[in-house]
Amino acid sequence: MDHSNRPTKENKKDITQRLIDIIRNLSEERKKALLKELEDEEEQKGIELRKHERRPCKITAMYTSGDSFGEEYVRDISIGGVFIETTETFEIGQKLSMAIPFTNEERYIKVQGKVVRITSSGIGVEFEKSLKQTG
């Protein structure tokens, strides 16, 4: 078996450094385009790895996390999680308590989750218990 193309630790450092050097020399416009392209690729990979089908939506959900709270748009939802459009700063693994409107905005589903993905447009949150289990 030929392992000559397999990256070593040294090669990985060289590759990373070369990428950093190339990116540093790009215009801000090209950096933004490259970032969007990479995020789109990551998002597509995330879609392929999802356990549950997501449904597009445009509802407002309330959340709390530690001392912070907010109200943001949910871009899509599944029984296992949501994508929340936000410019707020979050960390992977950060816990959230959410209140998501159910059909009419008079009833809310309360659910706990954690941040599993961060992009420039928002965060992916995985529910601790799927909506199927909470309902």
N, C-alpha and C positions, 0 to 999 in steps of 0.2 A: 504494500500500500504506500503510495507516494504522499508524504506529508510536507513536501517542500513549499506548497502554497499556503499552508496553515500559518496564521500570524503568531509570532512569538511575542513575549512581553516587550522586547526591544522594538520589534516591528510595529506593535500597537502604539508605542510612544512616538515613534517616527511618524506614523500615519496621522496621529492626533496632532502632533506639532505642525506637520505640513498643512493639515486642514486649517488650523488656527492661523498660520501665516497667510494662507490664501484668503481666508475670510477677512482678516485685518485689512487687506489691500482692496477689498471690494468697496464700492460706493454704498452709502446708506440705503439707497433705493434697492440695489441688488441684494444687500443683506436682508432687507425686509422680504423681498421676493423669495429668497432662499429659505428663510425661516418659515414663511407660509407654505412653501412646497414641502418642507420637512414635516411641518405640523399636519398637513393634509395626509401625508404618507403615514404618519403615526396614527392619525385618526382612523384611516382606512384599516390599518392593522388592528386597531382597537375594535372596530366594527366586526372584523372577522373573528376576533377572539371572544366576543360577547356571548354569554350564555342565553340571554333573552333578547327577543326582538324589541327594538326601540320604536316608539311612535312619535312623530313630530308633534309639537304642540306649542302654544304660546300662552302659558299661564303664569301668574305671579305666585311665587312661593315665599314664605317667610322662613328665616333660619336664625338659629343662635349657635354660637361657638365660643365657649369661654365667656369673656366679657363683651364680645361683639355680637351684633345682630344686624339683620338686613332683610330687604325684600327685593328679590331679583326674578328675572324671567327664566322659566324652565324651557329650554329649546326642544328637548325630547325626553321621553320617559319610558320605562319598562317596569316589569314587576321587580327587577333587581336593582334599579338605580335611575338617576337623572343626570342630564347635563344642564348646568346652571350658567347662564350668561352673566359674567361679572368681571369687573376690573379690580375687585378687592384682592388682597394678597392672602393666599392660603398655602398650606404645606401638605405634601403627600402624607396621608395617615391622619390628618386633622379630623376630629370628630365634629359632626354637625347634628343638631336637632332641627327637623323641618316640619312645617305645617303646609301641606299641599292641598289646594282646593279640590273638592270632590264634586263633580258635575256642575252644581250651581255653587256659587261662592258662599253659601250659608253653612256648609259642612266642610270640615278639613280632615285629612288623614294625617296623623302625627307619626313621624317615622325618624329613626336614628340612622345615621350613615357616616361614612368616612370618605375623604377625598382620595381618589385613586388615580386621577389624571388631571394635569394642569396644562392649559393652552393659553394663547394670547387672548382668546375670546371667552374663556371661562373655565369651569371645573367639572370633572366627571365625579359623581358621588355614587358609591355603592351602598345600598341599604344593608344594615345589619341583618334584618329579616326581610325577605321579599314581601311585596305587597300581598301576595297570595297567602303568606303566613300570618300577616298582621290583620287581614280582613276577615 
